[in-house]
Amino acid sequence: MKTPSFKHLWLGQLLANSGDVFYIVGLMAIIHEQTGSAVYLAIVPFIITVAKFSSGFIAPLLLDQYRLKSLLVFSQLGKTLFLFTMQMATIFFSWNLVITFVFVFFISFFDGWATPARNAMLPRLVHRDELVKANSFVSTLDQTVQLGGWASGGIIVALIGGNKVIWLTLSLFILSTFFMQLLRDETKQIVNENTVFSRWESLKEGWLYIWEVPSLRSISFIYVLEYFASAVWIAAILYVYVDEILGKDQAWWGYINATFFLGLVIGGLFAVKFAKGVDTHLPNVIIISSFGICIGTFTFGFTSSPLAALFLSALCGFLEQVKSISLQTSLQRAASIDQLPKIYAAQGTLLSLVFAVSSVTFGFLTELYSVSISFIIAALLLLSSAIYLTIKKKILS
């Protein structure tokens, strides 16, 4: 796990992820300053989701033609160039919201194949026995950036302004590109040159792997159930929960988010510290954490105690992180390193769609019935996942 290439991978991703958070915080500040509209602010995450979904869909074509390192470097370089062009456009031309949204789309579009490429690259850079520890370490870094990045980004914006924060992001993107370029992947990759015949086959390949391999199909089904259930934690639902169940002001939405992310970070550190034990008992860890998240989600939906809500939020975050790391390791071991890029691309596209549909579904259920009903349904989905995992325990080894 201490190989130079693994170090370059996590350093590059740490800089890229930090830059992503700062860039969004800075952009939000600029849009709010220019328009004062909450609607325009809400359009930003929508554009980002659509862009990543679109690029994730065509990612298999790129994964067929280029090495993973090349895709990571090209992705980060593309984001850097588009961000630089956006900044230069604001200097030489008047600020335009539509043009800004176009740049946001393309910057996010380049991100669509970076995540599957990174996840597929990781098993190539560390030994099979170190996968749990490596996944835990990388995931902990990701969540630490999410936990601290928004708060620190807000402070930096207040000190120097949104535009300068975006220039800071640009420097982080440049450094990230540099570290990605230093990666050394010795795995041989077969490049498909029959592009006329293979484009449709390439797009289908990841989906076919998932469907035809029983272990991958089962793991993907679990992901679908749990991603659908995870939408109950989105801001729109938690806002209602804080108001109707806790009877608190919306500052508590921030507290609940913070404790959930804190739980994620602690869960990642736990998995790093006890990687060998987690790896030895991988199926049991996944099953126990799944039942725990189910119980925690159900209880959270009905507790009227703010302190209990914070504790349950942190507990769910902790269990979610441990389970996610373990499940990711199971998936990486269920497929060959050549299959993983296509599998991650297909999975990312599928789960983006599932999360989008579930967000609307839970919003509708909360509006039509109550927020408690939404948490009951989420808990039932998680219970189904936990029972299914128990039945299919052998696929998790």
N, C-alpha and C positions, 0 to 999 in steps of 0.2 A: 504493500500500500504506500510505501515511501518512495516509489519510483518517481523520477523527474517528470515524466509525462502525466502521471496522476496529479502531481502538484501543479503542473501548468494548467491542467483541466479545471481543477477546483478554483485556482486563482483567477483564471479567465472568466469562469462562470460567476464567481463572487463579484468581480468588477462589473460584469455585464448586468447582473441582477440588481446591483446597487445603482448602476446607471439608469436602468429601467424605472426603478422607483423614483429616483430624483427627477428624471425627465417628466414623468407623469405629474408629480407634485408641482414642478415648475410650470408645466403646461396648464394645469388646472388653475394655478394662480393667475397666469396671463389671461386665460379665457374669462375668468371671473372678473378680472380688472377691466377687460375690454367690453364685456357684454353684461355682466351682472346677472346672467341667466342660469338657473339651475338646469334647465332643459339642455342647453348646450354642453354643460358639464356632464350630464348623463349620457350624451351621445358618444363621448370619448370611449368609455369602456365597451359600448356596443360596437363601435368601429373596430376596436382592438380584437374583440371576440370574432367578428365576421372575417377580419383579415387572417387571423390565426387558423380559423376553420378552413378558409380557402386555400391557404398555403399548405396546411396539413393534408388536404385532399390530394394535392398534386405532388406531395413530398416523395412518394414511391418512385416517380419518374426520375427525380434527381438522385435518389439513393441508388438507383440502378446504374447511373452514369458516372457518379463521382464518389470518391472516397469520403469517409465520414469526417476526417480532418479537414478536407477541402470545403465541405459543406459548413462546418463550424466557422472556419475562417471567412468564407464568403458571406455567410449570414451576418457575422459581426461587422465585417467590412461594409456590407450593404447598409446596415443600420447606421453606421458611422457616417457614410457619405450622404445619406438622405437627411440625417439630422443636421449635418453641416450645411447642406443646401438649403434646408428650411431656415436656419439661422441667417444665412447670407441673404436669403430672399426678404427677410424682415428688415435687413439693413438697407438694401437698395430699393425696395418697394414698400408701399404701405402695407400694414398688417391686414391679412385677409383670412376670415374664418374658414371659408370653403377650402382654400389652398392649404391651410394648416391641417384640416381634416384629411386631405389627400395625402399629405406627408405622414400623418399618424397612421393611415392605412398601410402605406408601403413599409414604414419602419416596423410595424407589427407583422406584416406579411413575411419579412425576412426572419422573424422569430419563429415562424410556424414549423420549420424543419430543424431548428436548433435543439429543441428539447428532445425529440426522438433520437436525433443524432448523438446528443450527449449521453442519454440513457443507454443507448446501444454501444457507445464507445467505452463506457466504464468497465464492463466485463472483459474488455480487451487489454486494459491497463493494469488490472489487479488480478491476483490469483483467485481461483474459484472459492477457496476457503476464506478469503477476506472480503467476499461480496457484502455480507451483512454489515461489517464494519465500514466499508467504503460507502455503501448506500446510506448508512446512518450518518456518517460524517458530512456527505454532500447535502443530504436532506436537512440536517441541522443548520448548515450554513444558509441554505435557502430560507428557512423559517426565521433565522436570526435577522437576515436582511429584511424580511417582511415585517418582523416585530419592531426592529429599530429604525428601519429605513424611512417609514412614513413619518414617524415622530421627528427624527433628525432632519429629514427633508423639509418638514414644515418649519422647523427652527431656522434652517439655512435660508429658506425662502424669505422669512421674516427679516433676516439680517441683511441679505444681499439682493433679494428680488428674484422673481421667477426666471427672467431672461438669463441672468448670470448662472443660475442653477443648471440651466440647460447647457450652457458652455462648460460647466463642470462635468456634466454627464458626457459631453463629447470627449473630454480628456480620459474619462473612465472607459469609454468605448474603444478609444485608440489603444490604451494599455491592454484591454481585454483581447483585442485583435492580435496584439504582439504575443501574448501568452498562448493563444490558440495556435499561432504559427509555429511555436516551439514544440508542439505535440509530436510524438513519434509513435505511430501505429504500425507495428510490424506484421499485422494480420493481412494475409493476401485477400484481395477482393476481386471477385469476378465482375468485370464490366460488360454489361449487355450491349452489344453494338447493333443488334437487329431492331432498331428503333421503330421501323414501320410496323412490324408485326407485333412487337412486344409492348407497346404503350398501354393497351387495354389490359394485357396480361399483367403488366407491372403494377397497375392500379389495383388489380384484384388480388395480387399475390399475398399481401399481408392479411387481407380478409380471409383468404383461403386457408392460410396457416392457422388462424384463430379457429376457423370452423372445423377443419379436418383433424386437428390435434386435440384429443379429448381434454388434456390438462390445460391447454391454452383456452379452449372453449369454456371450460368451467371457471377458470380464473377471470376471464373476461365477463362472464355472466355475473360473477360476484362484484366486479368493478361497476357494472351497470346498475345493479341494485343499490350499491352504496353511494355512487355518485348521484343517483336520483334522490336518495334520502338526504344527502349532504346539502341539498338546496334549502333545507329548512333553516340553515344557519346564515342565509344571505341577509343583507341589511334590511330589505323590505319586510321580512318576517320578524327579525329581531326588534325592529322599531315598534311593531305592534305588540310583541311580547313584553317589552320593557314598559309600555304604556298600560296594557290591559292586565297583565299578570303581576308584574312587580309594582306597578303604580309609581314609577320613578320617571325623572326627566331623561332626555335622550343622551345625556352624558353617560348613562349606564350602558348604552349600546357600545360606547367606546371601551368601557371597562370590561364588558363581556368579551369583546373582540380581543382585547389585550391579554386577558387571562387564557383564552383559547390558544392564542399564538404562543404564550408562555408555556402552556402545556405541551405544545408541539415541540418547542425547543428542548424542554426537559426530557420529553420522550426520545428525542434524537440523541441527546447526551447519554441517556440510560442505555440505548441500544449500542452506542459506541463503547461504553464502559463494560457492558456485559454481552458483547458481540458473540463470544464463544458459546455462552449459555443459551442465548436466543437462537443461534444457529443449530445447536444440538436439539433443541425442543421446538423447532420452527413451526410444525403443524399445530401443536398445542398452544403456542404463543398467539398464533393468528386466531384460533378458535376462541380462546379465553378473552382476548381483547375485543373480538367481535361481539360476544355476549355482553361484555362490560360496556361497550359503546351503546348497545341497544338499551340496557337498563339506565345508563346515564342520560341518554336522550329522552327517554320516556319520563324519568323523574324530573329532568330539567323543565319539561313542558308544563309541569303542574306546580312546581315550587313557587311560592309567593315570597320566599325569603331572599333578599338580594345577595346576602353573603353565601347562602347555599347555592344560588345560581352561579356565582363566581367560581365556587369550588367545583361544581359539576361541569362548568365550561372548561376549566383547566384539566379536569380528569378526562373528559372526552377528547380534548386535544392531545393529552399524553397517550391515551390508548390508541387514538387514531394514528399517531405518528409511528408507534411501535408496530401496529398492524400493517400500515402502509409500507414500511421498510421491509417487513418480513414477506409480505405478499409480492412486492417488487422483486425480492431475491428469488422467490419461488418461480416467478415468471421468467427471470433471466436464466434460471437453470433448466426450465422446461423447453427452451429453444436453443438452437445453435447461434453462435455469434453472427453468422451470415443472415439468419432469419430475423434477428431482433430489430434492425432498423425498420423493416417493412411492418413488423408487428406493432412497434411503438407508433408508427405513423398512422396505421389503421385505428389503433386503439385511441389515440389522441383525437382523431376526427370523430369517432363514435361517442366518446365521453363528452366532447364539447357539445354535441347535439343533444345528448341525454341531459346534461346540466341545463342547457337552454330551455328545453321542454319542461323539465322538473321545476325550474324557477317560476315559469308562468303557471304551472299546475298548482304549486303550493301557494302562490300569490292569490290564485282564484279560490282555492279552498279556504284560505285564511279570511278572505273577503266575504265568502258565502256563508261559512260556518263560524269557526273561531280558530285562534292560533293554537289552542290546545289540540284540536282535531288534526292540525298539520303535524304536530309533534307525535301524536299517536300513530299516524300513518307512516311517518319516518321511522319510528321505532319498530313497527310491524315489518317494514322493508328490511331493516337491519336484523330483526329476528329471523326472517326468512333466509337472509344471507348466512347468518351464524349456523342455522340448522343445516343448510346446504353444505357449508364448509365441514360440518361434523360428518355428514354422510360421505362427502368426497375427500376425506382426510388424507387419503393416500396420494392425491395429486399434489399435495403441498410439501412433500419431502424433498 
